[in-house]
Amino acid sequence: MKLKDDENKRSIRFEASTMAELKKLSALRNVYVSDLVREFVKKGLAVNSYQEDTDLIREIVREELKDVLEPQINRVVKMLMKIGKAAAGTMYSNLNIIQNIIDQDQQEFYEMVNRSLRLGVDYMKKKDTEIDGYLGQFDEVVLDSDKLNKGMGSEIK
């Protein structure tokens, strides 16, 4: 049998058990063992090529997502920084106003601030679904607010 110009011949050694499996499968399919081996080699190369293509596609998608999402993420981070600065300014302004308006000694004021901060931390620990329920129960919010006025710090978790 003469080879075509675009074909090459190779000798391959197989373990006896592998050769037995190849012969059995070629008999079931009614093809030559060499045709079966060529089919398996093509499939193996296609899988390897597919894996390389998948890795390349994955990297391209990752870069595209990064290019699209990074500016948005940076924008959200900047907004959160502004919100944090505004919240801190508001907190300190409120504390200053409260300190100037009420007639409490310094120790009572510090205790009230401490209770306020602990309530804030408890609030931030709540899950989104819990916050919706909590804010929907006006009585519970008022009760927590009363704890600040009455100095009931022991009831705040």
C-alpha positions as CSV (number, residue, x, y, z in Angstrom):
1,M,0.0,0.0,0.0
2,K,1.5,3.3,-1.1
3,L,1.2,6.3,1.3
4,K,-0.3,9.5,0.1
5,D,1.8,12.7,0.2
6,D,0.0,14.0,3.3
7,E,0.4,10.7,5.3
8,N,3.1,9.3,7.5
9,K,3.6,5.8,8.7
10,R,4.5,5.0,12.4
11,S,5.0,1.8,14.3
12,I,3.4,1.8,17.7
13,R,3.8,-0.8,20.5
14,F,0.9,-1.7,22.7
15,E,0.6,-3.7,25.8
16,A,-0.9,-7.1,25.2
17,S,-4.1,-6.2,27.1
18,T,-4.5,-3.0,25.2
19,M,-4.1,-4.8,21.9
20,A,-6.6,-7.4,22.9
21,E,-9.1,-4.6,23.7
22,L,-8.4,-2.9,20.3
23,K,-8.9,-6.2,18.4
24,K,-12.2,-6.9,20.3
25,L,-13.5,-3.4,19.6
26,S,-12.4,-3.4,15.9
27,A,-14.2,-6.8,15.5
28,L,-17.4,-5.3,17.1
29,R,-17.2,-2.3,14.8
30,N,-16.1,-4.3,11.8
31,V,-13.1,-2.0,11.1
32,Y,-9.3,-2.5,11.0
33,V,-7.4,-2.0,14.2
34,S,-5.3,0.7,12.4
35,D,-8.5,2.6,11.5
36,L,-9.6,2.4,15.2
37,V,-6.3,3.7,16.4
38,R,-6.4,6.6,13.9
39,E,-9.9,7.4,15.1
40,F,-8.8,7.4,18.8
41,V,-5.7,9.6,18.0
42,K,-7.9,12.1,16.2
43,K,-10.4,12.2,19.1
44,G,-7.6,12.6,21.6
45,L,-6.1,15.4,19.7
46,A,-9.5,17.1,19.3
47,V,-10.0,16.9,23.1
48,N,-6.6,18.3,23.7
49,S,-7.2,21.1,21.2
50,Y,-10.6,21.8,22.7
51,Q,-9.1,22.1,26.2
52,E,-6.5,24.6,24.9
53,D,-9.3,26.5,23.1
54,T,-11.4,26.5,26.3
55,D,-8.5,27.9,28.3
56,L,-8.0,30.6,25.7
57,I,-11.7,31.5,25.6
58,R,-11.9,31.5,29.4
59,E,-9.0,33.9,29.6
60,I,-10.6,36.2,27.0
61,V,-13.9,36.2,28.8
62,R,-12.2,36.9,32.1
63,E,-10.3,39.9,30.6
64,E,-13.5,41.2,29.0
65,L,-15.4,40.9,32.2
66,K,-12.6,42.6,34.1
67,D,-12.6,45.5,31.6
68,V,-16.4,45.9,31.9
69,L,-16.8,45.3,35.7
70,E,-13.7,47.1,37.0
71,P,-14.9,50.6,36.3
72,Q,-18.2,49.8,37.8
73,I,-16.6,48.2,40.9
74,N,-14.4,51.3,41.3
75,R,-17.4,53.5,41.0
76,V,-19.3,51.6,43.7
77,V,-16.3,51.6,46.0
78,K,-16.0,55.4,45.6
79,M,-19.7,55.8,46.4
80,L,-19.3,53.7,49.5
81,M,-16.4,55.8,50.6
82,K,-18.5,58.9,50.2
83,I,-21.3,57.3,52.1
84,G,-19.0,56.3,54.9
85,K,-17.5,59.8,55.1
86,A,-21.0,61.3,55.2
87,A,-22.2,58.8,57.8
88,A,-19.2,59.4,60.0
89,G,-19.7,63.2,59.7
90,T,-23.4,62.8,60.5
91,M,-22.6,60.6,63.5
92,Y,-20.1,63.0,65.0
93,S,-22.3,66.1,64.3
94,N,-25.2,64.3,66.0
95,L,-23.1,63.5,69.0
96,N,-21.9,67.1,69.2
97,I,-25.5,68.4,69.0
98,I,-26.7,65.9,71.6
99,Q,-23.9,66.8,73.9
100,N,-24.6,70.5,73.6
101,I,-28.4,70.1,74.0
102,I,-28.8,67.7,76.9
103,D,-27.7,68.3,80.4
104,Q,-25.9,65.0,81.2
105,D,-22.6,64.5,82.9
106,Q,-19.7,63.3,80.8
107,Q,-20.0,59.7,82.0
108,E,-23.7,59.4,81.1
109,F,-23.0,60.8,77.7
110,Y,-20.2,58.3,77.1
111,E,-22.5,55.4,78.2
112,M,-25.2,56.7,75.8
113,V,-22.6,56.8,72.9
114,N,-21.4,53.3,73.8
115,R,-25.0,51.9,73.8
116,S,-25.6,53.7,70.4
117,L,-22.5,52.2,68.9
118,R,-23.4,48.7,70.1
119,L,-26.9,49.1,68.7
120,G,-25.4,50.1,65.4
121,V,-23.1,47.1,65.4
122,D,-26.1,44.8,66.1
123,Y,-28.0,46.5,63.3
124,M,-25.2,45.9,60.8
125,K,-25.0,42.2,61.8
126,K,-28.6,41.6,60.8
127,K,-29.2,39.9,57.5
128,D,-31.1,41.8,54.8
129,T,-34.3,39.8,55.4
130,E,-34.0,40.5,59.2
131,I,-33.5,44.3,58.6
132,D,-36.7,44.5,56.5
133,G,-38.6,42.8,59.3
134,Y,-36.9,44.9,62.0
135,L,-37.6,48.2,60.3
136,G,-41.2,47.0,59.6
137,Q,-41.8,46.6,63.4
138,F,-41.8,50.2,64.5
139,D,-42.3,49.1,68.2
140,E,-39.0,47.2,68.2
141,V,-37.1,50.2,66.7
142,V,-38.7,52.6,69.3
143,L,-37.9,50.1,72.1
144,D,-34.2,50.1,71.1
145,S,-34.2,53.9,70.9
146,D,-35.7,54.0,74.4
147,K,-32.8,51.9,75.7
148,L,-30.5,54.7,74.7
149,N,-32.5,57.3,76.7
150,K,-33.0,55.2,79.8
151,G,-29.5,53.9,80.1
152,M,-30.5,50.3,79.8
153,G,-27.2,49.2,78.3
154,S,-27.4,45.8,79.9
155,E,-30.4,44.9,77.6
156,I,-28.4,45.7,74.4
157,K,-26.7,42.6,73.1
